[in-house]
Amino acid sequence: MKFISLQKGGLHRNQTRTAWAFCTPAFISICIFYLFPFILAVFYSFTNKMLVPRAGKTTGFTGIQNYLKFFMNDTARIAFRNTALYALMVVPAIMLFGTILAVFVNKRIRGVKFFRAVYFSPQVVTMTVVAVVWSYIFSPGKTGLLNSFLALFGIGAQTWLQNSGEALFCLAFMYVWQTIGLEMIIILGGLQYIPQELYEASYLDGCTIPQRFFYITVPLLRNTLVYVLISVTIGSLKLFTQVYVLTNGGPDNSTTSVVYLLYKAGFINNQVGYSSAIAVIFFIVVFIISLIQNHAVKER
Amino acid sequence: MITVNKRWTVNAFYYFLYIIVAGLFILPVLYMFVSSVKSDDRIVADMSSFRAFLPAKNPSLDNYVAIIQKIHFFKFFKNSVVVALINVSLVTVVNAMAGYALGMLDFKGKKYLISLVIALAIIPTESVIINRFMIVNSMHLLNSYIGLAIPTIGYPMHIFLYYNHFRGMPQELIDAAVVDGETYNGIFWKIMFPLSKPIAATVAIMSFVRSWGDLLWPTLVTRDETYRTLPLALRALSTDVYIFWGQIFAFAALMTLPVLIVFVIFQKQFIQSLAATGIKG
């Protein structure tokens, strides 16, 4: 008996040692590259810290000045408005068409898996490539690829990315095109989880197709849809690549996004303090959205 | 007989719609590949008609020769491959180790570590990127493969994914191995990690897609052409003073092709992996 307990104590020590050793590389890494930068961002957001120190200017506390600047500054407001607008274009489009696509490919029919893979395939095309290829499709002028196609329906030539009213839409379109296949697969996973008997029973009860969709499919798909809603929302708030590759925020600041602004403020304009304040506000927005997700999913 | 006929019509209708929708997703990619073997003049001339999607009568590899010889495509390709190899291999193993310790071993402080992982998983990478850059700068890692590949090695979401996976594994496997005299270290390498191939594949594919396509971090970390990765080089090409669209399409096609081939071979794993986080909630 004594022997066993001794053995157990030794084993436990061994277990603790191995556990800590195994945690060390990952936790050192996330502390240096996630936790520490985050603490720095909060700290610097109350200072006038610069990326490259300038002669004669010392770093010091400036209180909430960066935050005041953020709320007073037109560019910052425009960046948040643009990002929100972009999300408002991307999220409903993906939710609606993603669900339609998922229902559409949720059929036992030969070759359907091939089509699912095709719809998914833009996901493996890097966003930079997507942006460059679509920017050419969005060529302005009568001979542009998309403009020529639209002309068939009597729609006049648009200037797309060079038009402050249309550029953000183009960026949203690219994102929807690239991501919708992934969301389709996720929603499809939720659909296939719904017991087939429910549909059979409703069929016997004489339910119509819309009734079946709204009374069986949507309620049972709720958690999946909430997940997709939140992840697509957060994903769309991170808008950067298309802006950086195609528009640099233009024309007339119409595509300046939050992430692009915090990159520009910190990296190009040297104002780490201000950039950190934007980062903190951005984090708070994302955090609130994540909280809503947890709340919405746990409710059931 | 009538029902069979009816079903056939319905199926034909579905296939018709499937193919139309497939066009929306395939045509832009097809356009890229087709244009990459055309001259710039041909691309512009074909732009306003359906010929844009048809191969040229006399396809030429001039664009490919130009991007390989003049723009040194394979230098950037090598950079992207090296960064992805370092990143993917370390991400897959390091996070698995942490996930195993948190999910299957019993030790003090475990609860706090799990809370830390969950808390950090909420932080969007983009919001800490400038400050992360300052840290990497002070470590003198700018303009290096290490600086490019290392910061996302420990990845909170992947630790969590592995943690959930290992938590669901039968504890008896460990007890049995311990009775056989195996160490907890050995149990991971000989039993647990080999049993976790599907989840490891998920993490590997996700980190590969992330590493291959990342633009923001390489923008901050690279100082000159030496360590430029493919997305950065493509951006430089498309924002140059003189723009050669044929070469841009060739460059884009050549950096997409390897991933597309791997996707076609391992479609099932790819699709399941990228959708995995969704099903887990």
Interface residues (C-beta under 8 A of the other chain):
Chain A: L11 H12 N14 Q15 T16 T18 A19 W20 A21 F22 C23 P25 A26 F27 I28 S29 I30 I32 F33 Y34 L35 F36 P37 F38 L40 A41 Y44 L51 L101 F104 V105 K107 I109 G111 V112 F115 R116 A117 V118 Y119 F120 S121 P122 Q123 V124 V125 T126 M127 T128 V129 V130 V132 V133 W134 S135 Y136 I137 S139 K142 T143 G144 L145 S148 W177 G181 L182 I185 I186 G189 G190 N223 T224 Y227 V228 S231 I234 L237 K238 F240 T241 Y244 V245 V259 L262 Y263 G266 F267 V272 S275 S276 A279 V280 F282 F283 V286 F287 S290 V297
Chain B: N11 Y14 Y15 L17 Y18 V21 A22 L24 F25 I26 P28 V29 Y31 M32 S35 V44 M47 S48 S49 A52 V94 N95 M97 A98 Y100 A101 L102 L105 D106 F107 K108 K110 L113 L116 V117 L120 I122 I123 P124 E126 S127 V128 I129 I130 N131 R132 F133 M134 I135 I150 P151 T152 I153 G154 Y155 P156 I159 V178 T183 Y184 N185 F188 V209 W212 G213 L215 L216 T219 L220 L230 P231 L234 R235 S238 T239 W245 I248 F249 A252 M255 T256 V259 L260 F263 Q267 F270 I271 L274 A275 T277 G278 I279 G281
